[in-house]
Amino acid sequence: MATYAELFTLHNNSALRNRVQTAVLIAAETVMNEVGTTPNHANRLIWAKGVFAGPGPEAEQMFMAVLAANSEFTVAQITGASDEAIQGNVDAHVDLFADGS
């Protein structure tokens, strides 16, 4: 389990941050292509458009959520996570941020 100090240090890990930002962009593209009957689609679409307008703020929020969601893992496990695992974490958090604001 990563300590709070280690999680805070991971916040400055540019390689991990870049991977999460890429996963956010892929999640936004997925949202743009989903059917209109997807639950929360209108808000998800607003979120996706915001990502494409400037992914920085959305990626930063998502990065924090992904770190928190994986706090039970070690630093090595977090930084060594597969692209698929990171994408799964990001995809699982889209509705948290897709609130229409």
N, CA, C and O atoms as CSV, one atom per row, in Angstrom:
chain,resi,resn,atom,element,x,y,z
A,1,MET,N,N,0.847,-1.179,0.000
A,1,MET,CA,C,0.000,0.000,0.000
A,1,MET,C,C,0.892,1.242,0.000
A,1,MET,O,O,1.815,1.363,0.805
A,2,ALA,N,N,0.598,2.148,-0.910
A,2,ALA,CA,C,1.365,3.393,-0.980
A,2,ALA,C,C,1.000,4.283,0.200
A,2,ALA,O,O,-0.167,4.390,0.576
A,3,THR,N,N,2.003,4.910,0.771
A,3,THR,CA,C,1.745,5.846,1.863
A,3,THR,C,C,1.206,7.151,1.271
A,3,THR,O,O,1.299,7.381,0.065
A,4,TYR,N,N,0.658,7.978,2.111
A,4,TYR,CA,C,0.180,9.283,1.649
A,4,TYR,C,C,1.335,10.096,1.063
A,4,TYR,O,O,1.166,10.783,0.056
A,5,ALA,N,N,2.487,10.019,1.685
A,5,ALA,CA,C,3.648,10.749,1.172
A,5,ALA,C,C,4.037,10.245,-0.212
A,5,ALA,O,O,4.382,11.033,-1.092
A,6,GLU,N,N,3.979,8.937,-0.400
A,6,GLU,CA,C,4.304,8.370,-1.710
A,6,GLU,C,C,3.268,8.772,-2.758
A,6,GLU,O,O,3.621,9.087,-3.895
A,7,LEU,N,N,2.001,8.763,-2.381
A,7,LEU,CA,C,0.947,9.194,-3.312
A,7,LEU,C,C,1.130,10.654,-3.685
A,7,LEU,O,O,0.938,11.030,-4.842
A,8,PHE,N,N,1.497,11.474,-2.718
A,8,PHE,CA,C,1.739,12.886,-3.000
A,8,PHE,C,C,2.905,13.035,-3.971
A,8,PHE,O,O,2.850,13.844,-4.897
A,9,THR,N,N,3.953,12.256,-3.758
A,9,THR,CA,C,5.103,12.293,-4.662
A,9,THR,C,C,4.711,11.837,-6.064
A,9,THR,O,O,5.199,12.388,-7.051
A,10,LEU,N,N,3.843,10.849,-6.162
A,10,LEU,CA,C,3.383,10.382,-7.472
A,10,LEU,C,C,2.643,11.485,-8.235
A,10,LEU,O,O,2.588,11.476,-9.465
A,11,HIS,N,N,2.085,12.417,-7.497
A,11,HIS,CA,C,1.382,13.520,-8.148
A,11,HIS,C,C,2.325,14.279,-9.076
A,11,HIS,O,O,1.869,14.915,-10.026
A,12,ASN,N,N,3.617,14.224,-8.821
A,12,ASN,CA,C,4.608,14.910,-9.650
A,12,ASN,C,C,5.274,13.995,-10.672
A,12,ASN,O,O,6.244,14.392,-11.318
A,13,ASN,N,N,4.764,12.782,-10.823
A,13,ASN,CA,C,5.343,11.825,-11.762
A,13,ASN,C,C,4.817,12.131,-13.165
A,13,ASN,O,O,3.687,11.779,-13.503
A,14,SER,N,N,5.642,12.787,-13.970
A,14,SER,CA,C,5.187,13.242,-15.287
A,14,SER,C,C,4.858,12.086,-16.221
A,14,SER,O,O,3.940,12.204,-17.033
A,15,ALA,N,N,5.570,10.988,-16.132
A,15,ALA,CA,C,5.281,9.851,-17.012
A,15,ALA,C,C,3.884,9.293,-16.716
A,15,ALA,O,O,3.118,9.011,-17.637
A,16,LEU,N,N,3.563,9.138,-15.450
A,16,LEU,CA,C,2.242,8.634,-15.072
A,16,LEU,C,C,1.161,9.661,-15.417
A,16,LEU,O,O,0.090,9.302,-15.908
A,17,ARG,N,N,1.441,10.910,-15.162
A,17,ARG,CA,C,0.499,11.989,-15.484
A,17,ARG,C,C,0.191,11.992,-16.989
A,17,ARG,O,O,-0.965,12.139,-17.387
A,18,ASN,N,N,1.217,11.832,-17.813
A,18,ASN,CA,C,1.020,11.817,-19.263
A,18,ASN,C,C,0.192,10.624,-19.708
A,18,ASN,O,O,-0.624,10.734,-20.623
A,19,ARG,N,N,0.398,9.492,-19.066
A,19,ARG,CA,C,-0.385,8.294,-19.405
A,19,ARG,C,C,-1.858,8.491,-19.046
A,19,ARG,O,O,-2.745,8.098,-19.804
A,20,VAL,N,N,-2.110,9.094,-17.899
A,20,VAL,CA,C,-3.496,9.362,-17.508
A,20,VAL,C,C,-4.118,10.371,-18.465
A,20,VAL,O,O,-5.269,10.206,-18.870
A,21,GLN,N,N,-3.380,11.411,-18.832
A,21,GLN,CA,C,-3.935,12.400,-19.766
A,21,GLN,C,C,-4.278,11.747,-21.108
A,21,GLN,O,O,-5.302,12.069,-21.711
A,22,THR,N,N,-3.440,10.848,-21.568
A,22,THR,CA,C,-3.732,10.140,-22.809
A,22,THR,C,C,-4.995,9.293,-22.652
A,22,THR,O,O,-5.826,9.242,-23.559
A,23,ALA,N,N,-5.137,8.641,-21.522
A,23,ALA,CA,C,-6.340,7.844,-21.266
A,23,ALA,C,C,-7.583,8.726,-21.208
A,23,ALA,O,O,-8.656,8.301,-21.633
A,24,VAL,N,N,-7.458,9.948,-20.688
A,24,VAL,CA,C,-8.580,10.894,-20.656
A,24,VAL,C,C,-8.982,11.264,-22.075
A,24,VAL,O,O,-10.172,11.322,-22.384
A,25,LEU,N,N,-8.014,11.512,-22.934
A,25,LEU,CA,C,-8.326,11.834,-24.331
A,25,LEU,C,C,-9.015,10.664,-25.030
A,25,LEU,O,O,-9.957,10.867,-25.795
A,26,ILE,N,N,-8.556,9.456,-24.774
A,26,ILE,CA,C,-9.186,8.280,-25.370
A,26,ILE,C,C,-10.602,8.105,-24.829
A,26,ILE,O,O,-11.514,7.764,-25.582
A,27,ALA,N,N,-10.790,8.333,-23.541
A,27,ALA,CA,C,-12.133,8.242,-22.964
A,27,ALA,C,C,-13.059,9.283,-23.581
A,27,ALA,O,O,-14.227,8.993,-23.841
A,28,ALA,N,N,-12.553,10.487,-23.818
A,28,ALA,CA,C,-13.364,11.536,-24.437
A,28,ALA,C,C,-13.758,11.139,-25.856
A,28,ALA,O,O,-14.891,11.377,-26.273
A,29,GLU,N,N,-12.846,10.546,-26.588
A,29,GLU,CA,C,-13.159,10.081,-27.949
A,29,GLU,C,C,-14.224,8.986,-27.907
A,29,GLU,O,O,-15.123,8.954,-28.747
A,30,THR,N,N,-14.119,8.103,-26.937
A,30,THR,CA,C,-15.131,7.047,-26.774
A,30,THR,C,C,-16.495,7.660,-26.502
A,30,THR,O,O,-17.497,7.227,-27.070
A,31,VAL,N,N,-16.538,8.653,-25.645
A,31,VAL,CA,C,-17.803,9.335,-25.328
A,31,VAL,C,C,-18.373,9.992,-26.582
A,31,VAL,O,O,-19.580,9.937,-26.816
A,32,MET,N,N,-17.522,10.607,-27.380
A,32,MET,CA,C,-17.987,11.285,-28.594
A,32,MET,C,C,-18.644,10.302,-29.570
A,32,MET,O,O,-19.486,10.691,-30.380
A,33,ASN,N,N,-18.254,9.035,-29.487
A,33,ASN,CA,C,-18.772,8.022,-30.406
A,33,ASN,C,C,-19.844,7.123,-29.798
A,33,ASN,O,O,-20.336,6.217,-30.471
A,34,GLU,N,N,-20.213,7.353,-28.545
A,34,GLU,CA,C,-21.217,6.491,-27.924
A,34,GLU,C,C,-22.614,6.880,-28.390
A,34,GLU,O,O,-22.839,7.994,-28.863
A,35,VAL,N,N,-23.536,5.955,-28.251
A,35,VAL,CA,C,-24.912,6.215,-28.671
A,35,VAL,C,C,-25.568,7.210,-27.726
A,35,VAL,O,O,-25.219,7.297,-26.549
A,36,GLY,N,N,-26.516,7.951,-28.258
A,36,GLY,CA,C,-27.192,8.985,-27.484
A,36,GLY,C,C,-28.018,8.473,-26.324
A,36,GLY,O,O,-28.404,9.244,-25.445
A,37,THR,N,N,-28.290,7.183,-26.313
A,37,THR,CA,C,-29.085,6.607,-25.224
A,37,THR,C,C,-28.225,6.146,-24.048
A,37,THR,O,O,-28.746,5.616,-23.066
A,38,THR,N,N,-26.918,6.345,-24.145
A,38,THR,CA,C,-26.032,6.007,-23.025
A,38,THR,C,C,-26.442,6.853,-21.822
A,38,THR,O,O,-26.645,8.059,-21.963
A,39,PRO,N,N,-26.567,6.245,-20.646
A,39,PRO,CA,C,-26.919,7.037,-19.464
A,39,PRO,C,C,-25.951,8.217,-19.279
A,39,PRO,O,O,-24.736,8.067,-19.410
A,40,ASN,N,N,-26.507,9.365,-18.978
A,40,ASN,CA,C,-25.759,10.597,-18.722
A,40,ASN,C,C,-25.030,11.109,-19.972
A,40,ASN,O,O,-24.053,11.851,-19.868
A,41,HIS,N,N,-25.512,10.709,-21.144
A,41,HIS,CA,C,-24.811,11.036,-22.388
A,41,HIS,C,C,-24.627,12.543,-22.584
A,41,HIS,O,O,-23.542,12.976,-22.973
A,42,ALA,N,N,-25.638,13.334,-22.331
A,42,ALA,CA,C,-25.527,14.776,-22.566
A,42,ALA,C,C,-24.400,15.380,-21.730
A,42,ALA,O,O,-23.603,16.171,-22.236
A,43,ASN,N,N,-24.335,15.010,-20.460
A,43,ASN,CA,C,-23.272,15.522,-19.601
A,43,ASN,C,C,-21.907,14.943,-19.977
A,43,ASN,O,O,-20.888,15.628,-19.891
A,44,ARG,N,N,-21.899,13.685,-20.390
A,44,ARG,CA,C,-20.653,13.066,-20.821
A,44,ARG,C,C,-20.119,13.769,-22.071
A,44,ARG,O,O,-18.910,13.937,-22.228
A,45,LEU,N,N,-21.020,14.172,-22.945
A,45,LEU,CA,C,-20.627,14.872,-24.163
A,45,LEU,C,C,-20.037,16.255,-23.838
A,45,LEU,O,O,-19.051,16.674,-24.445
A,46,ILE,N,N,-20.644,16.946,-22.889
A,46,ILE,CA,C,-20.096,18.234,-22.436
A,46,ILE,C,C,-18.692,18.020,-21.875
A,46,ILE,O,O,-17.779,18.796,-22.159
A,47,TRP,N,N,-18.526,16.978,-21.088
A,47,TRP,CA,C,-17.218,16.673,-20.514
A,47,TRP,C,C,-16.204,16.396,-21.624
A,47,TRP,O,O,-15.098,16.935,-21.600
A,48,ALA,N,N,-16.573,15.565,-22.587
A,48,ALA,CA,C,-15.660,15.212,-23.680
A,48,ALA,C,C,-15.249,16.440,-24.481
A,48,ALA,O,O,-14.080,16.587,-24.839
A,49,LYS,N,N,-16.197,17.318,-24.763
A,49,LYS,CA,C,-15.869,18.540,-25.498
A,49,LYS,C,C,-14.902,19.410,-24.694
A,49,LYS,O,O,-14.009,20.041,-25.259
A,50,GLY,N,N,-15.083,19.438,-23.391
A,50,GLY,CA,C,-14.161,20.175,-22.534
A,50,GLY,C,C,-12.757,19.583,-22.564
A,50,GLY,O,O,-11.765,20.312,-22.531
A,51,VAL,N,N,-12.683,18.268,-22.627
A,51,VAL,CA,C,-11.382,17.608,-22.714
A,51,VAL,C,C,-10.682,18.025,-23.997
A,51,VAL,O,O,-9.498,18.361,-23.977
A,52,PHE,N,N,-11.400,18.006,-25.110
A,52,PHE,CA,C,-10.774,18.352,-26.383
A,52,PHE,C,C,-10.453,19.837,-26.476
A,52,PHE,O,O,-9.535,20.220,-27.201
A,53,ALA,N,N,-11.175,20.667,-25.768
A,53,ALA,CA,C,-10.890,22.106,-25.765
A,53,ALA,C,C,-9.609,22.417,-24.993
A,53,ALA,O,O,-8.924,23.394,-25.292
A,54,GLY,N,N,-9.292,21.603,-24.019
A,54,GLY,CA,C,-8.089,21.801,-23.206
A,54,GLY,C,C,-8.015,20.700,-22.176
A,54,GLY,O,O,-8.627,20.816,-21.114
A,55,PRO,N,N,-7.285,19.632,-22.455
A,55,PRO,CA,C,-7.310,18.459,-21.570
A,55,PRO,C,C,-6.657,18.659,-20.206
A,55,PRO,O,O,-6.880,17.853,-19.303
A,56,GLY,N,N,-5.871,19.691,-20.035
A,56,GLY,CA,C,-5.124,19.873,-18.784
A,56,GLY,C,C,-5.955,19.799,-17.517
A,56,GLY,O,O,-5.688,18.953,-16.664
A,57,PRO,N,N,-6.964,20.667,-17.364
A,57,PRO,CA,C,-7.741,20.642,-16.118
A,57,PRO,C,C,-8.496,19.329,-15.903
A,57,PRO,O,O,-8.549,18.813,-14.787
A,58,GLU,N,N,-9.072,18.799,-16.963
A,58,GLU,CA,C,-9.814,17.538,-16.834
A,58,GLU,C,C,-8.865,16.396,-16.497
A,58,GLU,O,O,-9.183,15.543,-15.669
A,59,ALA,N,N,-7.702,16.381,-17.139
A,59,ALA,CA,C,-6.726,15.331,-16.871
A,59,ALA,C,C,-6.191,15.427,-15.450
A,59,ALA,O,O,-5.947,14.404,-14.810
A,60,GLU,N,N,-6.006,16.639,-14.954
A,60,GLU,CA,C,-5.521,16.827,-13.584
A,60,GLU,C,C,-6.522,16.271,-12.574
A,60,GLU,O,O,-6.143,15.576,-11.631
A,61,GLN,N,N,-7.791,16.579,-12.778
A,61,GLN,CA,C,-8.819,16.045,-11.876
A,61,GLN,C,C,-8.837,14.523,-11.929
A,61,GLN,O,O,-8.912,13.853,-10.899
A,62,MET,N,N,-8.768,13.997,-13.130
A,62,MET,CA,C,-8.808,12.547,-13.292
A,62,MET,C,C,-7.581,11.893,-12.671
A,62,MET,O,O,-7.680,10.827,-12.065
A,63,PHE,N,N,-6.428,12.531,-12.823
A,63,PHE,CA,C,-5.196,11.994,-12.258
A,63,PHE,C,C,-5.335,11.827,-10.746
A,63,PHE,O,O,-4.933,10.807,-10.188
A,64,MET,N,N,-5.898,12.823,-10.098
A,64,MET,CA,C,-6.082,12.754,-8.644
A,64,MET,C,C,-7.035,11.607,-8.277
A,64,MET,O,O,-6.796,10.879,-7.315
A,65,ALA,N,N,-8.108,11.457,-9.048
A,65,ALA,CA,C,-9.067,10.383,-8.775
A,65,ALA,C,C,-8.431,9.013,-8.978
A,65,ALA,O,O,-8.671,8.094,-8.194
A,66,VAL,N,N,-7.632,8.872,-10.012
A,66,VAL,CA,C,-6.970,7.593,-10.284
A,66,VAL,C,C,-5.972,7.265,-9.177
A,66,VAL,O,O,-5.901,6.120,-8.732
A,67,LEU,N,N,-5.209,8.247,-8.731
A,67,LEU,CA,C,-4.284,7.997,-7.619
A,67,LEU,C,C,-5.039,7.552,-6.373
A,67,LEU,O,O,-4.648,6.583,-5.723
A,68,ALA,N,N,-6.098,8.242,-6.045
A,68,ALA,CA,C,-6.874,7.892,-4.847
A,68,ALA,C,C,-7.481,6.493,-4.969
A,68,ALA,O,O,-7.495,5.731,-4.003
A,69,ALA,N,N,-7.975,6.165,-6.147
A,69,ALA,CA,C,-8.617,4.862,-6.354
A,69,ALA,C,C,-7.625,3.708,-6.256
A,69,ALA,O,O,-8.019,2.567,-6.014
A,70,ASN,N,N,-6.353,3.999,-6.441
A,70,ASN,CA,C,-5.348,2.942,-6.443
A,70,ASN,C,C,-4.404,3.001,-5.246
A,70,ASN,O,O,-3.308,2.443,-5.285
A,71,SER,N,N,-4.828,3.669,-4.197
A,71,SER,CA,C,-3.968,3.852,-3.023
A,71,SER,C,C,-3.637,2.541,-2.309
A,71,SER,O,O,-2.700,2.491,-1.512
A,72,GLU,N,N,-4.385,1.498,-2.584
A,72,GLU,CA,C,-4.097,0.220,-1.923
A,72,GLU,C,C,-2.925,-0.515,-2.578
A,72,GLU,O,O,-2.455,-1.528,-2.061
A,73,PHE,N,N,-2.458,0.001,-3.716
A,73,PHE,CA,C,-1.330,-0.608,-4.410
A,73,PHE,C,C,-0.019,0.070,-4.007
A,73,PHE,O,O,-0.015,1.167,-3.449
A,74,THR,N,N,1.073,-0.597,-4.298
A,74,THR,CA,C,2.391,-0.007,-4.040
A,74,THR,C,C,2.724,0.984,-5.153
A,74,THR,O,O,2.079,0.995,-6.201
A,75,VAL,N,N,3.731,1.810,-4.915
A,75,VAL,CA,C,4.178,2.760,-5.930
A,75,VAL,C,C,4.594,2.011,-7.199
A,75,VAL,O,O,4.267,2.433,-8.308
A,76,ALA,N,N,5.306,0.915,-7.033
A,76,ALA,CA,C,5.745,0.129,-8.193
A,76,ALA,C,C,4.552,-0.404,-8.980
A,76,ALA,O,O,4.576,-0.417,-10.211
A,77,GLN,N,N,3.514,-0.840,-8.281
A,77,GLN,CA,C,2.325,-1.338,-8.970
A,77,GLN,C,C,1.592,-0.204,-9.690
A,77,GLN,O,O,1.091,-0.393,-10.799
A,78,ILE,N,N,1.531,0.956,-9.070
A,78,ILE,CA,C,0.836,2.093,-9.683
A,78,ILE,C,C,1.592,2.562,-10.912
A,78,ILE,O,O,0.998,2.736,-11.976
A,79,THR,N,N,2.883,2.767,-10.780
A,79,THR,CA,C,3.657,3.262,-11.918
A,79,THR,C,C,3.830,2.198,-12.997
A,79,THR,O,O,4.061,2.528,-14.161
A,80,GLY,N,N,3.721,0.943,-12.625
A,80,GLY,CA,C,3.851,-0.151,-13.584
A,80,GLY,C,C,2.540,-0.624,-14.169
A,80,GLY,O,O,2.507,-1.617,-14.897
A,81,ALA,N,N,1.462,0.070,-13.862
A,81,ALA,CA,C,0.145,-0.340,-14.361
A,81,ALA,C,C,0.121,-0.346,-15.885
A,81,ALA,O,O,0.742,0.497,-16.531
A,82,SER,N,N,-0.590,-1.288,-16.437
A,82,SER,CA,C,-0.723,-1.369,-17.895
A,82,SER,C,C,-1.579,-0.214,-18.405
A,82,SER,O,O,-2.336,0.396,-17.650
A,83,ASP,N,N,-1.447,0.071,-19.685
A,83,ASP,CA,C,-2.302,1.091,-20.296
A,83,ASP,C,C,-3.769,0.723,-20.130
A,83,ASP,O,O,-4.610,1.592,-19.896
A,84,GLU,N,N,-4.073,-0.555,-20.249
A,84,GLU,CA,C,-5.456,-1.008,-20.104
A,84,GLU,C,C,-5.991,-0.747,-18.700
A,84,GLU,O,O,-7.149,-0.364,-18.534
A,85,ALA,N,N,-5.148,-0.955,-17.690
A,85,ALA,CA,C,-5.574,-0.706,-16.314
A,85,ALA,C,C,-5.824,0.779,-16.083
A,85,ALA,O,O,-6.801,1.157,-15.437
A,86,ILE,N,N,-4.941,1.613,-16.611
A,86,ILE,CA,C,-5.134,3.062,-16.474
A,86,ILE,C,C,-6.393,3.483,-17.202
A,86,ILE,O,O,-7.178,4.270,-16.673
A,87,GLN,N,N,-6.600,2.976,-18.404
A,87,GLN,CA,C,-7.801,3.330,-19.163
A,87,GLN,C,C,-9.054,2.904,-18.419
A,87,GLN,O,O,-10.039,3.641,-18.387
A,88,GLY,N,N,-9.024,1.719,-17.821
A,88,GLY,CA,C,-10.169,1.247,-17.042
A,88,GLY,C,C,-10.477,2.156,-15.870
A,88,GLY,O,O,-11.641,2.429,-15.578
A,89,ASN,N,N,-9.433,2.629,-15.196
A,89,ASN,CA,C,-9.624,3.561,-14.078
A,89,ASN,C,C,-10.228,4.866,-14.555
A,89,ASN,O,O,-11.159,5.384,-13.939
A,90,VAL,N,N,-9.704,5.402,-15.647
A,90,VAL,CA,C,-10.228,6.663,-16.182
A,90,VAL,C,C,-11.675,6.479,-16.623
A,90,VAL,O,O,-12.537,7.291,-16.284
A,91,ASP,N,N,-11.942,5.428,-17.370
A,91,ASP,CA,C,-13.304,5.182,-17.855
A,91,ASP,C,C,-14.298,5.064,-16.690
A,91,ASP,O,O,-15.433,5.531,-16.786
A,92,ALA,N,N,-13.868,4.448,-15.611
A,92,ALA,CA,C,-14.734,4.267,-14.449
A,92,ALA,C,C,-15.054,5.573,-13.743
A,92,ALA,O,O,-16.022,5.640,-12.986
A,93,HIS,N,N,-14.251,6.623,-13.979
A,93,HIS,CA,C,-14.456,7.900,-13.306
A,93,HIS,C,C,-15.088,8.982,-14.171
A,93,HIS,O,O,-15.340,10.086,-13.690
A,94,VAL,N,N,-15.345,8.683,-15.432
A,94,VAL,CA,C,-15.880,9.730,-16.335
A,94,VAL,C,C,-17.163,10.334,-15.778
A,94,VAL,O,O,-17.300,11.558,-15.757
A,95,ASP,N,N,-18.097,9.519,-15.332
A,95,ASP,CA,C,-19.377,10.068,-14.852
A,95,ASP,C,C,-19.224,10.922,-13.605
A,95,ASP,O,O,-20.065,11.781,-13.338
A,96,LEU,N,N,-18.175,10.702,-12.845
A,96,LEU,CA,C,-17.911,11.543,-11.675
A,96,LEU,C,C,-17.709,12.998,-12.100
A,96,LEU,O,O,-18.162,13.921,-11.423
A,97,PHE,N,N,-17.030,13.189,-13.215
A,97,PHE,CA,C,-16.712,14.530,-13.687
A,97,PHE,C,C,-17.681,15.037,-14.750
A,97,PHE,O,O,-17.714,16.232,-15.045
A,98,ALA,N,N,-18.459,14.139,-15.318
A,98,ALA,CA,C,-19.430,14.524,-16.357
A,98,ALA,C,C,-20.734,14.949,-15.680
A,98,ALA,O,O,-21.738,14.238,-15.724
A,99,ASP,N,N,-20.694,16.119,-15.058
A,99,ASP,CA,C,-21.852,16.583,-14.303
A,99,ASP,C,C,-22.541,17.775,-14.970
A,99,ASP,O,O,-23.429,18.395,-14.385
A,100,GLY,N,N,-22.124,18.087,-16.197
A,100,GLY,CA,C,-22.791,19.160,-16.940
A,100,GLY,C,C,-22.264,20.546,-16.666
A,100,GLY,O,O,-22.763,21.522,-17.227
A,101,SER,N,N,-21.260,20.649,-15.812
A,101,SER,CA,C,-20.740,22.002,-15.508
A,101,SER,C,C,-19.553,22.342,-16.362
A,101,SER,O,O,-18.995,23.432,-16.239
